[in-house]
Structures are given as C-alpha cells and as structure tokens.
Amino acid sequence: MSTWMWVLLGILLLLMYLTALFAFGYTALRKGHTALFWMGLFFPLLWIIGALMRPVGAISTAQARRSLRDATEASTRFTKSS
C-alpha cells in the first residue's frame, strides 16, 4: 500500500479519536462533572468515565423540572386548542 494511504488513514483515525474525546468531554461537563472535565484535559480516560457516570443531583433535578414544565405547557396548549 502506498504511503499516502497510510497517512490519510492516520489522519482520519486521529480526527475520529479527537471527535469522540470532545463528545465525551462535553457530555461529562453537561452532566455536572466539572472536575473530571478539567482533569480529563490531561487524562482523557476521565472524560469517558465522567460521560458514563450518572448526572450530579442538581443537574438531574433541574432537568426533571424542565421536562415537567414542558409537559405542563404542552397539555395546556392542547386543552386550549380543543
């Protein structure tokens, strides 16, 4: 195989790796694991761990309130239109 093909394959794999790490890091941050996010800059395995862990209590409570509010608003719109 030619050298250029190996170079392009390496670039493609590097881009896929960086995209996956960015996604895991963003997910860890969104779930409220800020310490794991910052330490994950040096140890990327921590981003994967933070992304797989459950959200912090305050985050999941806020998300539950938001979904309850959205459901309530949707039901009031449905009853007003009927």
C-alpha positions as MATLAB code, in Angstrom:
seq = 'MSTWMWVLLGILLLLMYLTALFAFGYTALRKGHTALFWMGLFFPLLWIIGALMRPVGAISTAQARRSLRDATEASTRFTKSS';
ca = [
       0.000    0.000    0.000;
       1.162    3.479   -0.683;
       2.488    5.808    1.972;
      -0.195    8.410    1.269;
      -2.939    5.964    2.057;
      -1.406    5.262    5.486;
      -1.049    8.991    6.127;
      -4.688    9.639    5.193;
      -5.834    6.688    7.303;
      -3.848    8.027   10.253;
      -5.378   11.495    9.851;
      -8.864   10.004    9.618;
      -8.365    7.910   12.758;
      -6.921   10.906   14.620;
      -9.942   13.037   13.695;
     -12.320   10.294   14.824;
     -10.428    9.960   18.135;
     -10.494   13.709   18.776;
     -14.194   13.902   17.912;
     -15.004   11.089   20.333;
     -12.945   12.719   23.088;
     -14.654   16.064   22.510;
     -18.075   14.408   22.694;
     -17.198   12.561   25.916;
     -15.709   15.708   27.446;
     -18.768   17.770   26.586;
     -21.087   15.091   27.977;
     -19.116   14.908   31.224;
     -19.322   18.689   31.577;
     -23.057   18.715   30.796;
     -23.705   16.077   33.446;
     -22.080   18.298   36.064;
     -18.708   16.560   36.385;
     -16.571   19.690   36.032;
     -13.594   18.302   37.978;
     -13.463   15.240   35.724;
     -13.687   17.513   32.691;
     -10.692   19.628   33.721;
      -8.609   16.644   34.821;
      -9.609   14.940   31.576;
      -7.596   17.520   29.649;
      -4.511   15.688   30.909;
      -6.038   12.184   31.319;
      -8.729   11.718   28.616;
      -9.904    8.469   30.194;
     -11.583   10.615   32.870;
     -13.824   12.158   30.205;
     -15.128    8.727   29.302;
     -15.718    7.918   32.972;
     -17.496   11.263   33.510;
     -19.682   10.719   30.460;
     -20.766    7.283   31.665;
     -21.486    8.323   35.261;
     -24.894    9.484   36.419;
     -25.563   13.238   36.441;
     -24.935   15.239   39.573;
     -28.117   15.603   41.714;
     -28.639   19.309   40.977;
     -28.369   18.731   37.239;
     -30.852   15.872   37.149;
     -33.295   17.809   39.371;
     -33.136   20.808   37.033;
     -33.699   18.588   34.006;
     -36.673   16.923   35.700;
     -38.226   20.299   36.490;
     -37.707   21.469   32.913;
     -39.315   18.359   31.437;
     -42.248   18.645   33.862;
     -42.725   22.299   32.908;
     -42.584   21.438   29.194;
     -45.154   18.665   29.644;
     -47.461   21.003   31.556;
     -47.180   23.683   28.882;
     -47.904   21.139   26.142;
     -51.001   19.867   27.923;
     -52.348   23.398   28.463;
     -51.813   24.200   24.780;
     -53.658   21.013   23.835;
     -56.671   21.804   26.066;
     -56.840   25.429   24.832;
     -56.885   24.348   21.193;
     -59.667   21.778   21.749;
];
